Amino acid sequence: MRLISICPSNTELVAYLGLVDQLVGVDDFSDWPKAVKNLPQLGPDLSIDMDALEALQPDLVLASLSVPGMEKNIQALKERNIPHIVFNANSLDEIAQDLLTLGKVCNMEQRAQAVVQEYLQTIDSMQHIAQTITDKPTLYWEWWPNPIFTPGNINWLTAISAIAGGINLFQDVELASVQTDWADVVQRKPDYIMLAWVGVAIERIKPAHVLKRPDAKELHAIQRQQLYVMEEWLYCRPSPRLIEGAIKLAKLLHPKAYKHIEYPSFL
C-alpha cells in the first residue's frame, strides 16, 4: 500500500507494524524513526498541503484528531474523496486498539497482535509495581505555558502517571485537556512539575520561565528541585512510545521499585 501519515503519532504506529517502507509522505513534525525525514514532507500537521498529498496518490491516509484544528484536514480528505482513516486515542487501551485497527487494514494483523500483547504486558507489570507503592507524588504536567494547558483525567498521562507510581495533579477534571491558570496549579501544590510543551523544541523549554511565576518558589516541587523538562515525543503523542516515557518516569520517581522493569522489545 501507498501510505501517508499526517500526524507524528500515526507515523509511529506505522513504524511499530514494520510498514515504514510503505510510507510515501508524512507531515513535517514526524521525526521517528529517522528514516521518515527522507520522505516528502507535506506541511505541519495542522496545515497539510492537500494538493501535494493528492499528487502522491495514496491508497490510504492516516489522519488524526489528537490536536484541535486537525478537523480541517479530515474535511479536505473527504472533499477530495481520498481514502483515509482517523485515529483519536486518549487512553493507553485506545492506542492498542489503533494498532490492531491499522494492522487489520494493512494486512499485518499478526504483527499488530504481537506488539499489542507485549505493550499490554508491560503496562500490567508496571501496574503491579505501582500497587506496592504507598507514597505516590502528584505530578503537574504542563502542555502549554500561556494559557496553561494540562492533561485531565481522560488522557493517557493520567494512566502513565499511575503506572509510574504517581498521580496526575488534574485527574479530578473529566477532560482530556484542561485550560487552567497558574494560581490553580499553586493551590494544588504539586510534588513534581513536568514541562512538555507540545510542538516546542526541547532546548527551548526553559525552567526559568516557571521560576518567574508568582509564588513558584514557595512550591515543594521547586524547593526540592523536582522541576523537569520532559521529552514531548515520549509523553505527548498517542503511540506506543508512551511506554518508553512511562518507564523513564517510573525510574525517576521510584528508582528502586522499578529498577528491574525492562523496555519492551518493540521499542
N, C-alpha and C positions, 0 to 999 in steps of 0.2 A: 504494500500500500504506500501511497504518497501521503505522508502525514505532515501537518503543520500544527505547531503548538503556539498559542498566542498568550501564554502565561507561564512564568518560571516553574510553578508547581506542577503544571501539566507536563512540561518538558522532563521533569524529574520522574514522573510516573512512567513516561515512555522509556527512560533510561533503566528503571528497575525491571522492566519487562524485556530488556535487551533489544529494543527496537530503534535505537538511535540511528542506525543505518537507513531507516525508512523515513526519517525526518528530511523534509526538503526546504523548510523555512521555520523560523522562530521569531518571537518578539525580541526587542533589544535587551531586555533585562534577563533573559535566560542565559545562565552562565555555568550550569553544571549538567552533565560533565563538560570539561573544557572543549571537547570536540565540537560542541554545538555553536561555539563562537565563530566557526568557519562557515557556517550556513548563512544563506541570505537572511538578513535581519529586516523585519517588516515594521519597525517603529516601536515606540513604547506601548506597553500592554493596554494603556487607556486611549491610545490613538493609533490603531493599526492601519497601515496603508492597504486598503482593501483592493485597490487596483493591482498592486504588486502581489498581494496574496492570491488573487484570482488568476494572475498570469502564471503562477506556479502549478496550476491545475491539480489541486489536491484531491485525493479521494476522500479525505476526512480532515476536518479542522477541529482541534481540541480547544474549546473555548472555556471561559470561566466567569463566575460571578463573585470571586473571592474578594474583589476590591470594588467599592462603589464607583460607578461610572463605566464599568465594563459592559453594561447593558447595550450600549450603542454598537459595540462590536457584534453582538448576537443579532441585533436588529438588521445590521448591514448584511450579515451572512444569510439571514432569511430572505431579505430583499433580492439577493443575487442567486438564491437557490443553491448555495454552496453547502454540501453535506457537512454537518457538524454535530458535535456532542458537547454538552455543557456540564462542567463539574462545579460543585459549590459546597465542598466539605467544610464543616465546622467542628467536627469531632474526630478522634482517632479511629473510631469504628467506621465513620463515613469515608475516611481515607482508604481504609481496607476495602470498602465496597467499590470505591472508584477504581482501585487496582483490578478488582475482579471484573468490573464492567468493561474496562479498557482491554483486559485480557481476552474477554469473550468477543469483543468487536474485532480485535486484531488476530484472532485465532491463536492466542497464546495463553489459553486457559490454564494449562498445566503449570507453566512458569508463574502465572499470577497466583495460583493457589499455593505454590511453594513459598513465594515471597510473603504472602499474607500470613501463612502459618507461622513462619519464623518471626514476623513482625508482631503478631499477637502473642506468641510465646514470650517474647522479650518484655512486652507490656505486662503480662501476667507475672513474670518473675520480679519485675520492679514493684508491682503492686504488693506482692507478698512481703518484700523487704519494707516497704512503706508502712505496712500494718504493724511492724515491730517497733516503729519509731514513735516515741511519745512526745518529744519536743519538736514540733513542726513550725518552722518560722513562716511568717507571712511575707509574700513577695509582691511588690508593686512593679508590674510590667508597664513600661511606657512605650507605646507605639508611635506617638506623635506628640511633640512638645507644646505646640501652640496653634489651636487649642489642644488641650490634653486629651488624648485617646488612650484607652487601656482595655484589655480584654475582659469581658464579663463572664458569666457562668457558661453561656452557650458557646464555648470556644475551646479549641484544643489546648490552649495554655493553662486552662483550669485543670485538665487531666494531666498535662505534662508536669505542672507544679505538684500535683498529688502523688504521682508515681515516683517523683524525685524526693518525696518526703517533706513537701512544703504545702502552702495554702495560697492560692491566688487571692490577693487583697480585695478584689472586687467580685469574688464568686457569688456574693449575695445579690448581684444585679443580673436579672434574667435577660441579658442581651449578649450578642456575640462581641460587639464593640461598644464601649461606653465613653461618651464625651463627658468629661468632668472638669474640675479645676484643682489647682494646687492646694487650696485650703482644705478641700475634701481629702486629698492624699495625706496631708499633715495630720488631720484629725484622726485618720485611721492608723497612724503610727506604724508604718511598715518596718519589718526587721531587715529586709533587703530591698534595694532598688535596682531594677534591671532595665537598662536602656537598650531598646532595639527599634530604632526609628525606621519605619518601612520606606524602602527606596533611597535611603541615605547611606552613602559610603561609610563604612565603619570608622575610618580615620577622621571623619568629620563630626562624629558624635563625641562631644567634649563634656565630661562630668562637671566641669567648671560651670556650665550653664545651669545645672541643678543647684549647685552650691550658692549661687547668687539669689535664689528664690527666697521669699520671706520664710523665716523660721526653719529653713532647711538644716542648719547646723544644730538645731535642737533635737533632730530625729536620731533615734538609736542607730538607724541604718548608716547615717553619716558619721556619727561619733565612733562607731565600730568599724568604719571603713568598709562597709558592706554595700558599696555602690559599684555596679559593674556595667561595662559596655558589652552587650551580648551580640552574637552574630545573627543578623537579620535572617540569613538564609537557613539557620538551624531552628528558628523559633517562629517565624512569621509566614511561612509558606505551608499550605496543607499538602504535604507529601511525606513519604516515609522517612525523610531526612530528619523529621522531628524527633525520631527515636535517638539519633545521634545527639541532638540537643538535650534530650531528656537525660541521657546517661551522663553527659558532661555536667549538667546542672546538679544531678544527684551526687556526683563525686565532689562537687564544690560544696554542697550543703552538708553532706554526711559522708565524708571520705571513707571512714571505717566501715560503715554499714554496706556501702555499695562497692567496696574495693574489688570484689570478685565478679561483679557483673561484667559481661563481655559484650562488645559490639556485635550485632548480627552480621553474618557473612554477606548479606545482601548490601550492606553499606560499603 
